[in-house]
Amino acid sequence: MKIGVQQIFQNYGNALPDGRVWEEEVALGLLAEELGYDSIWPVEHHFEDYAACPDNLQYLAYMAARTKRIHLATGAVILPWNQPIRVAEKLSALDHMSGGRVIFGMGRGLARREYLGMGIELDSSRERFDEAADMILKALDTGVIEGNGKFYPQAPTAIRPKPLRGFRDRVYCIAMSPDSVDAAARIGAGMAIFSQSEWPKSAESINRYRDMFRTQHGRTPPIPLTCDFVVCDRDAARAEAVARKHIAGYLVTVFQHYELMSDHFKKAKGYQLYGETVDLLKAIGLDTLAAMYVDVQAWGTPKQVIDKLLARREIIGEFRLNCCFRFAGIPFEAAERSMRVFAEDVMPALS
């Protein structure tokens, strides 16, 4: 199993200077290479303490110079907030600088406040994503970007430096809604999800993606990627206490940042699933949702984590795993300890 490290740059409660958050994320990224993780996956988010990494490609360019082996993955570039030609150029340049270690993860974004800050209509997100994704992937195949769509008209223009090679075998799409599952299958990307639902329910989406991918491309789909908020500790009581406090705390920030109980999703184009679940989420309540969310993540002693991941494999089949170790105010030292224990005790059992 390939195992990466998700990095979210969360300044929980604005408790630290932003520069300190970045210093510690860099340290964890370097530690990921030292400990044998396969990849690092920084997010793209803007304007708030929730996750302050406005340009993950810039961060990865820095990490390319500081590392030798680990894959450098965008987790993810939010296409509607970026010009396609700039995304293609940056990916090509980073791939050259890193010796071909780049993985391209893309998404369309969900937070109304980030769309407002960018001056872009949330209702345009699906059309912008679809148009940009096709342009970028074709440009990375051919070395020329062009488009005649609604949002990104582009005369044929060379990408320099010329791409080392295409990204079709190293591209992932965040697929947290049926709309995005369809998009991932259509463009031939791997499916990436954040762990949030009971795994038999998630398996329905994953199997739908696999069926659609095979139908559209006539080949075996890439192994899906799941991302967990991980606490791994040899002390079972401490692992549970940290997990129930901090994973639940992280979910609260998710609901706040994305306004998941807001009625605006009922009218937002392309976000029907979110609109349909608003009333249900309100009825269930955040405390119950947090307990459910904690239960589907990979946390506990090394044996407990291994057992959970093997049980997940029985339900959804083979999968890649990203682990986020630093979130919702977990101290740096605790995140580092969790990373080390996971690498020493869990990864060998999953290799």
Secondary structure by P-SEA (a helix, b strand, c coil): cbbbbbbccccccccccaaaaaaaaaaaaaaaaaacccbbbbbbbccccccccccaaaaaaaaaaacccbbbbccccccccccaaaaaaaaaaaaaaacccbbbbbbbcccaaaaaaacccccaaaaaaaaaaaaaaaaaaccbbbbbcccccccccccccccccccccbbbbbcccaaaaaaaaaabbbbbbcccccaaaaaaaaaaaaaaaaaaccccccbbbbbbbbbbbccaaaaaaaaacaaaaaaaaaaaaaccccccccccccaaaaaaaaaaaaaacaaaaaaaaaaacccccaaaaaaaaaaaaaacccbbbbbbcccccccaaaaaaaaaaaaaccccccc
